[in-house]
Amino acid sequence: HLVATMCDLGGTWEENLALLQDFHARYGHCEVPSGYQVPMDDLDAGAVAGARLARWVQAQRVHKRRGQLPQERQARLAGLDFIYDPWRVRWEFMFRQLAAYRRACGDVDPAFELHFFQPGVDYEPLERPEGLDGRDGIQLPVLLRPPEGLGRWLFRQRQQHTAGRLAEDLCRRLEGLGVEWESSSEIQWNRSFALMERFKETYGHCSPPTSVPRAEVFLEELGGGFTAEELVGLHYWVRYQRSAFRKRQGLVSINQAQKIAELRQDRLEKLEAIDFDFAPRRGGSTNASSSQQPQEAKPCRRRGAEEEEHQEVGENDEAQQQQHGRQ
């Protein structure tokens, strides 16, 4: 158990506090790593004392959480700026980073490994004790670890929310920033599906125009409330769903299969529910009033999303399609 008795921890409360005071004087904080060695002539004794101190620090946090830490002891630890919930401190830092990102970029969809530091919320690294690098089995306290990528952190918040382990107040604060609990790729797929559903209801088929000029002609003749860019983006999304369907049936090469995500059963069922055309006829007229069968054409250049799930995989124009597909 994390909370040990004083006998288990070794030393009295006063003796451990004295060790923590020495640690704080050296490093300016109380985040004692498991591999810390108390400076002693006897190195083995120093290692034992350091491990004991790390456990003792954790025990004070648990005692405080359970209401078992006397006020007098809390006051003495407060003199060392003792942090009872370092995970919450790190969470607050990452939340401020996300808020800064939203102010600067207008959304809450940061890249997985983005380290986004803004004035006023810069990361202040705590000093790490000497002798920890290169040693096995060292568990660094969270506040001694470098901050993770902002998108990775947000991904973990979604995981914890799905598992019911994210506190309600934290959920509300993230929702207040505009965070949606579905993953970015899931959100984007659902948005594209909704666009496809509207396109099918409007025009009666599932083959949007293949380029901006064709889309402009298409819209001029038929209208419908779309933009040319939306329709071209939808064209590449449609092509990707068809490629994923062919992979599901084992009809693509090994090289192509490595670049295409699986078409999940729930998504297949949604597409089938709108009578999505997985295998359109090749060729056909490109006139706006015709059936608009897709033909090979150079894609327009626009910003593509980063999500891997929606990468375009055409053989002849693969490099350009990577800018369009994963949406």
C-alpha positions in Angstrom: 0.0 0.0 0.0 1.1 3.6 -0.8 0.4 4.8 2.8 2.8 3.1 5.1 3.1 3.3 8.8 6.0 5.1 10.3 7.6 1.8 11.1 7.3 0.7 7.5 8.7 4.0 6.3 11.6 4.1 8.7 12.5 7.0 10.9 10.2 9.4 12.7 8.1 12.1 11.1 10.6 14.7 12.3 13.5 12.8 10.9 11.9 12.5 7.5 10.9 16.2 7.6 14.5 17.1 8.2 15.5 15.1 5.1 12.9 16.9 3.1 14.0 20.3 4.4 17.6 19.4 3.2 16.2 18.3 -0.2 14.2 21.5 -0.5 17.3 23.6 0.4 19.2 21.9 -2.4 16.6 21.9 -5.2 13.9 24.4 -4.3 10.9 21.9 -4.3 9.7 18.7 -2.6 9.3 16.4 -5.7 11.5 13.6 -4.5 12.2 10.9 -7.1 12.2 7.2 -6.2 15.9 6.9 -7.0 17.1 9.9 -4.9 20.1 9.3 -2.8 20.5 11.3 0.4 24.0 12.7 0.6 25.9 10.4 3.0 29.3 8.8 3.2 27.6 5.4 3.1 26.1 5.4 -0.4 23.9 2.4 0.3 22.5 4.0 3.4 21.9 7.2 1.3 20.0 5.2 -1.3 17.8 3.6 1.4 17.1 7.0 3.0 16.3 8.5 -0.4 13.8 5.8 -1.2 12.3 6.1 2.2 11.9 9.9 1.8 10.2 9.5 -1.6 7.7 7.1 0.0 7.2 9.4 2.9 6.4 12.4 0.7 3.7 10.3 -1.1 2.3 9.2 2.2 1.8 12.8 3.3 -0.2 13.4 0.2 -2.5 10.4 0.8 -2.9 11.3 4.5 -3.9 14.8 3.5 -6.4 13.5 1.0 -7.9 11.2 3.6 -8.1 14.0 6.2 -5.5 12.2 8.4 -2.7 14.8 8.3 -2.8 17.1 11.4 -3.0 20.8 10.9 0.3 21.4 12.6 2.1 19.1 10.2 0.3 20.7 7.2 1.6 24.1 8.4 5.2 22.9 8.6 5.0 21.4 5.1 3.5 24.6 3.8 6.7 26.3 4.7 8.4 24.2 2.1 5.7 25.0 -0.6 4.7 21.3 -0.4 2.4 20.3 -3.3 -0.3 17.8 -2.3 -1.6 17.1 -5.8 1.1 17.5 -8.4 -1.0 15.8 -11.1 -3.6 18.6 -10.7 -0.8 21.2 -10.9 0.4 19.7 -14.2 -3.2 19.5 -15.4 -3.7 23.2 -14.8 -0.5 24.0 -16.7 -1.6 21.9 -19.7 -5.1 23.4 -19.6 -3.6 26.9 -19.7 -1.6 25.8 -22.7 -4.7 24.6 -24.4 -6.5 27.9 -23.7 -3.5 29.8 -25.1 -3.6 27.6 -28.2 -7.3 28.3 -28.7 -6.8 32.1 -28.4 -4.0 32.0 -31.0 -5.5 29.4 -33.4 -9.2 29.5 -32.9 -9.8 25.8 -32.3 -8.9 23.1 -29.8 -7.4 20.6 -32.2 -3.7 20.8 -31.6 -1.2 18.4 -33.2 -0.3 15.4 -31.1 3.3 16.5 -30.3 2.8 20.2 -30.3 4.6 22.0 -27.4 2.8 25.3 -27.4 4.3 27.8 -24.9 2.9 31.3 -24.6 4.1 34.2 -22.5 2.7 34.0 -19.0 2.2 30.2 -19.2 5.7 29.1 -19.9 6.9 25.8 -18.4 9.2 26.4 -15.4 11.2 23.1 -15.1 12.0 22.0 -11.6 15.6 21.1 -10.9 16.3 17.3 -11.0 18.6 15.8 -8.4 22.0 14.6 -9.7 22.7 11.0 -10.6 19.3 10.0 -12.0 20.1 9.9 -15.7 20.8 6.5 -17.2 19.6 4.5 -14.1 17.0 1.8 -14.5 13.7 1.8 -12.5 13.7 5.5 -11.7 10.2 7.0 -11.5 10.3 10.7 -11.8 7.6 12.7 -10.1 5.2 14.2 -12.7 6.5 17.7 -12.1 10.0 16.7 -12.9 9.0 15.3 -16.3 8.9 17.4 -19.4 5.4 18.4 -20.5 3.9 16.1 -23.1 2.6 17.2 -26.5 -0.6 19.2 -26.2 -2.6 16.9 -28.6 -1.3 13.9 -26.8 -2.5 15.3 -23.5 -5.9 16.1 -24.9 -6.1 12.6 -26.3 -5.5 11.2 -22.8 -8.3 13.5 -21.4 -10.7 12.0 -23.9 -9.6 8.5 -22.9 -10.2 9.3 -19.2 -13.5 10.9 -19.9 -14.6 7.8 -21.9 -13.5 5.6 -19.0 -15.4 7.8 -16.5 -12.1 8.7 -14.7 -12.0 12.5 -15.5 -13.5 14.6 -12.7 -16.7 16.4 -13.6 -15.2 19.9 -12.9 -12.4 19.2 -15.3 -14.8 17.9 -17.9 -16.8 21.1 -17.6 -13.7 23.3 -17.9 -12.6 21.5 -21.1 -16.1 21.7 -22.5 -16.0 25.4 -21.8 -13.1 25.7 -24.1 -15.0 23.9 -26.8 -13.5 20.4 -26.4 -15.6 17.7 -27.9 -15.2 14.2 -26.4 -14.9 12.4 -29.7 -11.4 12.1 -31.1 -10.4 14.6 -33.8 -10.6 11.9 -36.5 -14.0 10.7 -35.3 -15.3 14.3 -35.3 -13.9 14.9 -38.8 -15.3 11.6 -40.2 -18.8 12.4 -38.8 -18.7 15.9 -40.3 -17.7 14.5 -43.7 -20.4 11.9 -43.4 -23.0 14.6 -42.6 -21.9 16.5 -45.7 -22.1 13.4 -47.8 -25.6 12.7 -46.5 -26.7 16.2 -47.4 -25.0 15.9 -50.8 -26.8 12.6 -51.5 -30.2 14.1 -50.5 -29.6 17.2 -52.7 -28.3 15.5 -55.8 -29.3 11.9 -55.6 -25.8 10.4 -56.0 -22.5 10.0 -54.1 -19.9 11.4 -56.6 -19.0 15.0 -55.9 -17.0 17.0 -58.6 -13.3 16.2 -58.8 -11.8 19.7 -59.0 -12.6 23.3 -58.1 -13.4 24.4 -61.7 -15.8 21.5 -62.1 -17.3 22.2 -58.7 -17.9 25.8 -59.6 -19.7 24.8 -62.8 -21.6 22.2 -61.0 -22.8 24.7 -58.4 -23.6 27.4 -60.9 -25.9 25.0 -62.8 -27.4 23.1 -59.8 -26.9 25.2 -56.7 -27.3 23.4 -53.4 -25.7 25.6 -50.7 -22.2 24.0 -50.9 -18.9 25.7 -51.6 -16.5 24.4 -54.4 -13.9 23.6 -51.7 -16.3 21.6 -49.7 -17.3 19.5 -52.7 -13.7 18.8 -53.7 -12.8 17.9 -50.2 -15.8 15.6 -50.1 -14.7 14.0 -53.4 -11.4 12.9 -51.7 -13.2 11.7 -48.6 -15.5 9.6 -50.9 -12.6 8.1 -52.7 -11.0 7.2 -49.4 -14.1 5.4 -48.1 -14.2 3.4 -51.4 -10.6 2.5 -51.0 -11.2 1.4 -47.4 -14.1 -0.7 -48.6 -11.9 -2.4 -51.2 -9.3 -3.1 -48.6 -12.0 -4.7 -46.4 -12.8 -7.0 -49.4 -9.2 -7.8 -50.0 -9.1 -6.0 -53.4 -6.1 -3.7 -52.9 -2.4 -4.4 -53.1 -0.3 -4.9 -50.0 1.4 -1.6 -50.5 -1.9 0.2 -50.7 -3.4 -1.7 -47.8 -0.6 -0.3 -45.5 -1.8 3.2 -46.3 -5.5 2.7 -45.7 -7.2 2.5 -42.4 -9.8 -0.2 -41.8 -13.4 0.7 -42.5 -15.0 0.0 -39.2 -18.3 -1.9 -39.1 -20.2 1.0 -37.6 -19.1 3.3 -40.3 -19.9 0.7 -43.0 -23.4 0.5 -41.6 -23.8 4.2 -41.6 -22.7 4.4 -45.3 -24.9 1.6 -46.3 -27.9 3.3 -44.6 -27.7 6.2 -47.0 -27.1 3.8 -49.9 -23.5 4.9 -50.4 -22.1 3.9 -53.8 -18.9 1.9 -53.0 -18.1 0.9 -56.6 -19.2 3.6 -59.1 -18.9 3.1 -62.8 -15.8 4.4 -64.4 -16.1 7.1 -67.0 -19.2 9.0 -67.8 -20.1 12.6 -68.4 -18.6 15.4 -66.3 -21.4 17.8 -67.0 -23.0 19.2 -63.9 -26.4 17.9 -64.8 -25.2 14.4 -65.5 -24.6 11.6 -63.0 -21.2 13.1 -62.1 -19.2 9.9 -62.1 -15.8 10.5 -60.7 -12.8 10.8 -63.0 -9.1 11.2 -62.4 -8.1 14.8 -62.1 -5.4 16.8 -60.5 -6.6 17.8 -57.0 -6.7 21.4 -55.9 -4.3 22.4 -53.3 -5.8 23.2 -49.9 -4.9 22.6 -46.3 -5.3 19.0 -45.3 -5.9 17.8 -41.8 -3.3 15.9 -39.9 -5.4 12.9 -39.0 -3.9 9.7 -40.4 -7.2 8.0 -40.7 -8.2 9.9 -43.8 -5.1 9.9 -46.0 -5.8 9.7 -49.7 -4.0 6.7 -51.4 -4.3 7.1 -55.2 -1.3 5.7 -56.9 -0.7 8.5 -59.5 -1.2 11.6 -57.4 -0.5 10.2 -53.9 1.8 13.1 -52.8 -0.8 15.7 -53.6 -3.7 13.7 -52.2 -2.1 13.5 -48.8 -3.0 17.2 -48.5 -6.7 16.4 -49.0 -7.6 12.9 -47.9 -7.8 12.5 -44.2 -10.9 14.5 -43.6 
